[in-house]
Amino acid sequence: MHSLAAATLLATAALSLSTQAAPAQAAPASVDAFMGDILANPADAATITARCDAWMAEIARRQAELEGETGPATVAVTLQRYDDIANLLASAAGEFALLREVMADDARRSAAAACEVRTASAQTRLSLSRKVYDRLKAIPAPADAATKLYLSRSLAAFERAGVALPDAERARAQALADQIAEVGTRFDKAIADGRKTVQADPAELEGLPADYIAAHPPGADGKVVISTDYPDLLPVMTYAKSEALRRRLYEANVTRAWPDNDARLSQLLNLRNEFAQLLGRKDHATLVLEDKMLDTPARVEALLAEMASAAKPASERDYARKLAVYRLDHPGASAFNPWDNAWLTNRVQKRDFAYDTQEARQYFDYDEVRDGVLALTADLFGVTIRPWHTTTWDPAVETYEMVEKARD
């Protein structure tokens, strides 16, 4: 599972087929045996922290090994070592981000968030390592295009990270990157932890599917509790006839982590701007777009303006249809509210196009939709997707593994 993360730009085959040899150096050990399966249901926060300690130690060990290399730098050894570290970092980031999102208690979510920050810090240390950069720079130009592209982009990423800065400024870059990771993780965690609920009278559930109403019986006080979790939120916004309920739930959802996250967002924007300026860029947007297809803020803004212009006629027609329906209950209205949008979309579909989403549900059985999505994905990307028997954080979670057909 984890080995897929490293395949973004460089397939393992590209390394194994390289004609460059390094007889004086042993090929690096595979990272797969170290990583094992994802820690899907850790018993407690200490288990997460212990796993994090092991990952950080392994990453540090491998980085020291790469920094201490001598002799000719090669694709088969030097670049493979770097790619393995990148694989470890990407896999750790993904695993601990998952745990931060899905663990049922704050202690485990907080432990996972702390490891996200440590992983980001380790990534920055790698990107600012002059010794690693010099070893990669010393690799002769690879013969195959894929490996050559991967190496050139890796070197460019080091340069954008500030590897060429003087020692004091590199230390400042590390400190800023660590702060950015910490504040960004706290920002994300606050949203994930910011789940809210609203109470509703049973009559306010009019219009919702019968299975939704059955799953939300009134409590002892006669009230129905509805959360901002998507399985609760989206049906209410789409089907509930009660505008008051839609508004309460909408406002609860958009105010998760507010106002606490306002200060975090301001801090994050300031830190990103300082980091970009330390690297000689005008601002954060200029820095992060440099390696993208649209490589400047001006080009992004131009595309957005072009897309908006192309979409405006259709969006205006759609808005007019919704406003016409809204005026049936609000004569003379010149606009409708954001909590009305999904509900009006559903009414327009029924009135103007004879399309009823609740009626359509019967044709989209979960098992058939799931199997269809997996089959389409397998066909599109030429992979095999099969059930993966592993522990999960909840009995309702289904797990699958994806492998290249050549390795099936």
VOVOVO-30074 format. One record per residue (C-alpha): residue in three letters; chain; x, y, z. Coordinates in Angstrom, 2 decimals, m for minus. Example, Ala and Ser with C-alpha at 12.3 -4.5 7.8 and 13.67 -1.06 7.14 Angstrom:
# VOVOVO-30074
 rest kette      xx      yy      zz
  Ala     A   12.30   m4.50    7.80
  Ser     A   13.67   m1.06    7.14
# end
This chain:
# VOVOVO-30074
 rest kette      xx      yy      zz
  Met     A    0.00    0.00    0.00
  His     A    2.57    2.53    1.13
  Ser     A    4.85    1.93   m1.89
  Leu     A    2.28    3.59   m4.13
  Ala     A    3.00    6.98   m2.56
  Ala     A    6.48    7.11   m4.05
  Ala     A    5.32    6.49   m7.58
  Thr     A    4.16   10.02   m8.29
  Leu     A    6.96   10.83  m10.69
  Leu     A    9.36    7.89  m10.55
  Ala     A    8.34    4.29  m11.04
  Thr     A   10.45    1.68   m9.32
  Ala     A   11.03    0.15  m12.72
  Ala     A   12.81    3.30  m13.83
  Leu     A   15.36    2.75  m11.10
  Ser     A   15.78   m0.97  m11.56
  Leu     A   16.31   m0.57  m15.30
  Ser     A   18.96    2.12  m14.94
  Thr     A   22.25    1.30  m16.61
  Gln     A   24.28    3.15  m13.98
  Ala     A   26.00    0.75  m11.60
  Ala     A   27.54    1.35   m8.20
  Pro     A   29.54   m1.77   m7.35
  Ala     A   31.15   m0.13   m4.33
  Gln     A   27.81    0.53   m2.62
  Ala     A   25.07   m1.85   m1.60
  Ala     A   21.59   m1.07   m2.86
  Pro     A   19.40    0.47   m0.16
  Ala     A   17.05   m1.78    1.75
  Ser     A   13.39   m1.55    0.73
  Val     A   11.23    0.67    2.90
  Asp     A    8.17   m1.57    2.54
  Ala     A    9.26   m4.03    5.22
  Phe     A    9.77   m1.19    7.70
  Met     A    6.43    0.50    7.02
  Gly     A    4.20   m2.55    7.05
  Asp     A    0.46   m2.00    7.11
  Ile     A   m1.20    1.29    8.00
  Leu     A   m1.87    1.69   11.71
  Ala     A   m5.62    1.90   11.23
  Asn     A   m6.84    1.42   14.81
  Pro     A   m4.16    2.33   17.38
  Ala     A   m5.16    1.48   20.92
  Asp     A   m4.18    4.83   22.41
  Ala     A   m2.21    8.04   21.91
  Ala     A    0.98    6.40   23.19
  Thr     A    0.79    3.84   20.39
  Ile     A    0.59    6.62   17.80
  Thr     A    3.50    8.50   19.38
  Ala     A    5.63    5.33   19.51
  Arg     A    4.98    4.67   15.83
  Cys     A    5.81    8.27   15.05
  Asp     A    9.10    7.98   16.99
  Ala     A   10.02    4.90   14.98
  Trp     A    9.22    6.60   11.66
  Met     A   11.17    9.74   12.50
  Ala     A   14.16    7.69   13.63
  Glu     A   14.12    5.66   10.41
  Ile     A   13.86    8.79    8.28
  Ala     A   16.74   10.42   10.17
  Arg     A   18.83    7.27    9.86
  Arg     A   18.30    7.05    6.13
  Gln     A   18.98   10.74    5.64
  Ala     A   22.26   10.43    7.56
  Glu     A   23.14    7.43    5.41
  Leu     A   22.50    9.43    2.26
  Glu     A   24.42   12.46    3.54
  Gly     A   27.36   10.21    4.38
  Glu     A   27.62    8.59    0.97
  Thr     A   31.02    8.55   m0.71
  Gly     A   32.12    7.63   m4.18
  Pro     A   30.14    8.14   m7.39
  Ala     A   26.56    9.29   m6.99
  Thr     A   24.20    7.03   m8.94
  Val     A   20.55    6.58   m9.75
  Ala     A   20.54    3.00   m8.45
  Val     A   21.84    3.97   m5.00
  Thr     A   21.78    7.73   m4.39
  Leu     A   18.47    8.56   m6.05
  Gln     A   16.91    5.35   m4.72
  Arg     A   17.89    6.36   m1.19
  Tyr     A   16.37    9.77   m1.66
  Asp     A   13.21    8.28   m3.17
  Asp     A   12.86    5.91   m0.21
  Ile     A   13.05    8.81    2.23
  Ala     A   10.47   10.70    0.18
  Asn     A    8.29    7.58    0.27
  Leu     A    8.58    7.39    4.06
  Leu     A    7.73   11.07    4.47
  Ala     A    4.72   10.95    2.14
  Ser     A    3.41    7.77    3.74
  Ala     A    3.85    9.11    7.28
  Ala     A    2.10   12.34    6.36
  Gly     A   m0.83   10.45    4.87
  Glu     A   m1.17    7.97    7.72
  Phe     A   m1.05   10.50   10.54
  Ala     A   m3.36   12.91    8.71
  Leu     A   m5.85   10.05    8.41
  Leu     A   m5.60    9.30   12.14
  Arg     A   m6.09   12.99   12.98
  Glu     A   m9.32   12.96   11.01
  Val     A  m10.88    9.65   12.06
  Met     A   m9.86    8.82   15.63
  Ala     A  m12.81    8.97   18.00
  Asp     A  m11.06   10.72   20.90
  Asp     A   m9.08   13.93   21.14
  Ala     A   m6.03   12.28   22.73
  Arg     A   m5.38   10.12   19.68
  Arg     A   m6.25   12.91   17.24
  Ser     A   m3.82   15.23   19.05
  Ala     A   m1.05   12.63   18.99
  Ala     A   m1.55   12.18   15.26
  Ala     A   m1.54   15.96   14.70
  Ala     A    1.72   16.27   16.61
  Cys     A    3.26   13.68   14.33
  Glu     A    2.03   15.52   11.27
  Val     A    4.06   18.50   12.46
  Arg     A    7.12   16.32   13.10
  Thr     A    6.79   14.80    9.64
  Ala     A    6.60   18.23    8.01
  Ser     A    9.67   19.30    9.98
  Ala     A   11.56   16.22    8.78
  Gln     A   10.55   17.05    5.21
  Thr     A   11.95   20.55    5.61
  Arg     A   15.22   19.24    7.09
  Leu     A   15.60   17.00    4.05
  Ser     A   14.83   19.85    1.65
  Leu     A   17.40   22.10    3.34
  Ser     A   20.14   19.48    3.50
  Arg     A   23.02   20.77    1.40
  Lys     A   24.71   17.36    1.60
  Val     A   21.70   15.56    0.12
  Tyr     A   21.32   18.22   m2.55
  Asp     A   24.99   17.94   m3.51
  Arg     A   24.76   14.15   m3.78
  Leu     A   21.72   14.38   m6.05
  Lys     A   23.35   17.12   m8.08
  Ala     A   26.34   14.86   m8.64
  Ile     A   24.29   12.12  m10.33
  Pro     A   25.10   11.98  m14.06
  Ala     A   22.14   12.81  m16.30
  Pro     A   19.93    9.67  m16.39
  Ala     A   19.37    8.07  m19.76
  Asp     A   15.61    7.59  m19.46
  Ala     A   13.28   10.56  m19.58
  Ala     A   11.17    9.67  m16.52
  Thr     A   14.12    9.43  m14.15
  Lys     A   15.72   12.53  m15.63
  Leu     A   12.53   14.51  m15.05
  Tyr     A   12.19   13.21  m11.50
  Leu     A   15.77   14.16  m10.65
  Ser     A   15.48   17.63  m12.16
  Arg     A   12.23   18.34  m10.33
  Ser     A   13.68   17.06   m7.07
  Leu     A   16.66   19.38   m7.39
  Ala     A   14.37   22.30   m8.23
  Ala     A   12.32   21.55   m5.10
  Phe     A   15.48   21.77   m2.98
  Glu     A   16.30   25.13   m4.56
  Arg     A   12.80   26.49   m3.95
  Ala     A   13.01   25.32   m0.33
  Gly     A   16.10   27.47    0.24
  Val     A   18.95   24.96    0.18
  Ala     A   21.29   27.60   m1.31
  Leu     A   20.71   30.09    1.52
  Pro     A   23.51   30.87    3.98
  Asp     A   23.49   28.80    7.17
  Ala     A   21.70   31.39    9.31
  Glu     A   18.98   31.95    6.74
  Arg     A   18.54   28.21    6.22
  Ala     A   18.01   27.88    9.95
  Arg     A   15.39   30.62    9.75
  Ala     A   13.73   28.81    6.83
  Gln     A   13.56   25.63    8.92
  Ala     A   12.04   27.54   11.84
  Leu     A    9.47   29.24    9.63
  Ala     A    8.52   25.99    7.90
  Asp     A    8.08   24.31   11.30
  Gln     A    5.83   27.14   12.46
  Ile     A    3.80   26.97    9.25
  Ala     A    3.30   23.22    9.73
  Glu     A    2.30   23.63   13.36
  Val     A   m0.17   26.46   12.78
  Gly     A   m1.60   24.81    9.67
  Thr     A   m2.15   21.53   11.51
  Arg     A   m3.85   23.31   14.41
  Phe     A   m6.06   25.13   11.91
  Asp     A   m7.12   21.87   10.22
  Lys     A   m7.59   20.03   13.52
  Ala     A   m9.82   22.78   14.87
  Ile     A  m12.16   22.34   11.89
  Ala     A  m12.19   18.56   12.26
  Asp     A  m12.84   18.89   16.01
  Gly     A  m15.43   21.62   15.50
  Arg     A  m18.39   19.32   14.98
  Lys     A  m21.64   21.00   15.97
  Thr     A  m25.23   19.89   16.42
  Val     A  m28.61   21.60   16.18
  Gln     A  m31.94   20.56   17.59
  Ala     A  m35.05   20.27   15.47
  Asp     A  m38.70   19.57   16.01
  Pro     A  m39.76   16.36   14.25
  Ala     A  m42.05   18.42   11.98
  Glu     A  m39.00   20.27   10.62
  Leu     A  m37.79   17.04    9.00
  Glu     A  m40.61   17.19    6.45
  Gly     A  m39.29   16.53    2.97
  Leu     A  m36.38   14.34    4.09
  Pro     A  m36.15   10.69    2.97
  Ala     A  m37.93    8.17    5.17
  Asp     A  m34.71    6.33    6.03
  Tyr     A  m33.13    9.60    7.22
  Ile     A  m36.10   10.35    9.47
  Ala     A  m36.01    6.80   10.84
  Ala     A  m32.32    7.19   11.65
  His     A  m32.99   10.41   13.59
  Pro     A  m35.69    9.65   16.16
  Pro     A  m36.59   12.28   18.75
  Gly     A  m34.87   12.11   22.11
  Ala     A  m36.50   12.11   25.53
  Asp     A  m37.05   15.86   25.19
  Gly     A  m38.91   15.39   21.91
  Lys     A  m36.12   17.02   19.89
  Val     A  m34.15   15.57   16.99
  Val     A  m30.39   16.10   17.09
  Ile     A  m28.70   16.74   13.73
  Ser     A  m24.95   17.19   13.36
  Thr     A  m22.71   18.97   10.88
  Asp     A  m21.34   15.59    9.74
  Tyr     A  m21.87   15.31    5.99
  Pro     A  m24.29   12.32    6.19
  Asp     A  m26.49   14.53    8.39
  Leu     A  m25.81   17.88    6.73
  Leu     A  m26.28   17.25    3.02
  Pro     A  m29.75   15.64    3.09
  Val     A  m31.08   18.47    5.26
  Met     A  m29.70   21.14    2.95
  Thr     A  m31.15   19.33   m0.09
  Tyr     A  m34.54   18.08    1.07
  Ala     A  m35.73   19.76    4.28
  Lys     A  m38.68   22.05    3.62
  Ser     A  m37.97   24.00    6.80
  Glu     A  m35.93   27.05    5.86
  Ala     A  m35.31   27.70    9.54
  Leu     A  m33.73   24.27   10.00
  Arg     A  m31.61   24.65    6.88
  Arg     A  m30.38   28.02    8.12
  Arg     A  m29.51   26.79   11.63
  Leu     A  m27.57   23.83   10.29
  Tyr     A  m25.84   25.87    7.58
  Glu     A  m24.69   28.50   10.08
  Ala     A  m23.52   25.84   12.50
  Asn     A  m21.46   24.21    9.76
  Val     A  m19.78   27.36    8.40
  Thr     A  m18.88   28.57   11.90
  Arg     A  m16.98   25.45   12.95
  Ala     A  m13.68   26.53   14.59
  Trp     A  m14.76   30.17   14.45
  Pro     A  m13.64   32.61   15.78
  Asp     A  m10.53   30.77   17.06
  Asn     A   m9.29   29.96   13.57
  Asp     A   m9.29   33.62   12.52
  Ala     A   m6.10   34.26   14.46
  Arg     A   m4.53   31.06   13.18
  Leu     A   m5.33   31.97    9.59
  Ser     A   m3.80   35.43    9.95
  Gln     A   m0.70   33.93   11.52
  Leu     A   m0.46   31.32    8.77
  Leu     A   m0.72   33.92    6.00
  Asn     A    1.96   36.09    7.63
  Leu     A    4.33   33.15    8.13
  Arg     A    3.91   31.99    4.54
  Asn     A    4.59   35.50    3.27
  Glu     A    7.71   35.83    5.41
  Phe     A    8.95   32.44    4.22
  Ala     A    8.43   33.39    0.56
  Gln     A   10.24   36.68    1.01
  Leu     A   13.13   34.92    2.76
  Leu     A   13.47   32.91   m0.45
  Gly     A   13.46   36.04   m2.56
  Arg     A    9.88   35.75   m3.83
  Lys     A    7.27   38.48   m3.80
  Asp     A    4.71   36.40   m1.91
  His     A    3.53   32.88   m1.09
  Ala     A    1.50   32.52   m4.28
  Thr     A    4.51   33.31   m6.43
  Leu     A    6.57   30.66   m4.61
  Val     A    4.09   27.78   m4.66
  Leu     A    3.08   28.25   m8.30
  Glu     A    6.58   28.16   m9.76
  Asp     A    6.50   24.43  m10.54
  Lys     A    2.87   24.31  m11.68
  Met     A    1.42   24.44  m15.21
  Leu     A    0.05   27.87  m14.39
  Asp     A    3.28   29.13  m12.91
  Thr     A    2.44   32.71  m11.90
  Pro     A   m0.40   34.37   m9.98
  Ala     A   m1.21   36.43  m13.07
  Arg     A   m1.76   33.30  m15.16
  Val     A   m4.00   31.78  m12.48
  Glu     A   m6.05   34.98  m12.27
  Ala     A   m6.35   35.09  m16.05
  Leu     A   m7.63   31.51  m16.16
  Leu     A  m10.13   32.18  m13.37
  Ala     A  m11.40   35.25  m15.21
  Glu     A  m11.70   33.30  m18.46
  Met     A  m13.58   30.47  m16.72
  Ala     A  m15.89   32.93  m14.96
  Ser     A  m16.67   34.65  m18.22
  Ala     A  m17.46   31.35  m19.94
  Ala     A  m19.61   30.10  m17.07
  Lys     A  m21.48   33.33  m16.36
  Pro     A  m24.32   32.97  m18.91
  Ala     A  m25.18   29.45  m17.74
  Ser     A  m24.85   30.38  m14.07
  Glu     A  m27.16   33.35  m14.56
  Arg     A  m29.76   31.11  m16.20
  Asp     A  m29.49   28.63  m13.34
  Tyr     A  m29.80   31.40  m10.76
  Ala     A  m32.88   32.79  m12.50
  Arg     A  m34.56   29.37  m12.41
  Lys     A  m33.87   29.01   m8.69
  Leu     A  m34.99   32.56   m7.93
  Ala     A  m38.25   31.94   m9.77
  Val     A  m38.94   28.93   m7.53
  Tyr     A  m37.90   30.85   m4.43
  Arg     A  m40.36   33.63   m5.30
  Leu     A  m43.23   31.15   m5.11
  Asp     A  m42.81   31.30   m1.32
  His     A  m41.15   34.74   m1.15
  Pro     A  m42.94   37.05   m3.62
  Gly     A  m40.80   39.90   m4.88
  Ala     A  m37.53   38.48   m3.57
  Ser     A  m34.46   39.69   m5.47
  Ala     A  m32.09   37.03   m4.11
  Phe     A  m32.05   33.85   m2.04
  Asn     A  m29.78   32.74    0.77
  Pro     A  m26.90   30.24    0.61
  Trp     A  m28.78   27.74    2.80
  Asp     A  m31.52   27.69    0.15
  Asn     A  m29.28   26.80   m2.79
  Ala     A  m29.23   22.99   m2.63
  Trp     A  m32.94   22.83   m1.78
  Leu     A  m33.81   25.09   m4.72
  Thr     A  m31.62   23.03   m7.04
  Asn     A  m33.61   19.95   m6.12
  Arg     A  m36.94   21.75   m6.70
  Val     A  m35.82   23.11  m10.08
  Gln     A  m34.73   19.64  m11.17
  Lys     A  m38.16   18.26  m10.32
  Arg     A  m40.18   21.16  m11.77
  Asp     A  m38.25   21.87  m14.98
  Phe     A  m36.63   18.54  m15.80
  Ala     A  m38.86   15.92  m14.13
  Tyr     A  m35.84   14.61  m12.27
  Asp     A  m36.39   13.46   m8.69
  Thr     A  m33.17   12.65   m6.86
  Gln     A  m35.00   10.63   m4.21
  Glu     A  m36.61    8.50   m6.90
  Ala     A  m33.23    8.08   m8.60
  Arg     A  m31.70    6.70   m5.38
  Gln     A  m33.31    3.32   m5.96
  Tyr     A  m31.14    2.85   m9.04
  Phe     A  m27.92    3.58   m7.16
  Asp     A  m27.61    0.71   m4.72
  Tyr     A  m24.47    1.22   m2.63
  Asp     A  m22.84   m2.12   m3.47
  Glu     A  m23.37   m1.62   m7.19
  Val     A  m22.10    1.97   m7.14
  Arg     A  m19.03    0.97   m5.13
  Asp     A  m18.20   m1.93   m7.45
  Gly     A  m18.73    0.26  m10.49
  Val     A  m16.43    3.00   m9.20
  Leu     A  m13.72    0.48   m8.34
  Ala     A  m14.03   m1.25  m11.72
  Leu     A  m13.85    2.08  m13.57
  Thr     A  m10.78    3.10  m11.58
  Ala     A   m9.06   m0.22  m12.22
  Asp     A   m9.75    0.02  m15.94
  Leu     A   m8.75    3.67  m16.21
  Phe     A   m5.40    3.29  m14.44
  Gly     A   m4.57   m0.30  m15.36
  Val     A   m4.46   m1.54  m11.77
  Thr     A   m5.99   m4.32   m9.70
  Ile     A   m8.17   m3.34   m6.73
  Arg     A   m8.96   m6.09   m4.25
  Pro     A  m10.29   m6.37   m0.69
  Trp     A   m7.68   m5.61    1.93
  His     A   m8.07   m7.52    5.18
  Thr     A   m6.79   m5.19    7.87
  Thr     A   m7.97   m3.51   11.03
  Thr     A  m10.05   m0.35   10.73
  Trp     A  m11.14    2.42   13.08
  Asp     A  m14.82    1.56   12.61
  Pro     A  m16.66   m1.63   11.60
  Ala     A  m18.43    0.25    8.79
  Val     A  m15.15    1.05    7.03
  Glu     A  m14.33   m1.04    3.96
  Thr     A  m10.69   m1.38    2.91
  Tyr     A   m9.13   m2.16   m0.45
  Glu     A   m5.62   m2.31   m1.78
  Met     A   m4.49   m1.18   m5.22
  Val     A   m1.59   m2.86   m7.01
  Glu     A   m0.05   m2.57  m10.43
  Lys     A   m1.18   m5.41  m12.66
  Ala     A    2.41   m6.34  m13.37
  Arg     A    2.90   m6.92   m9.63
  Asp     A   m0.45   m8.60   m9.03
# end
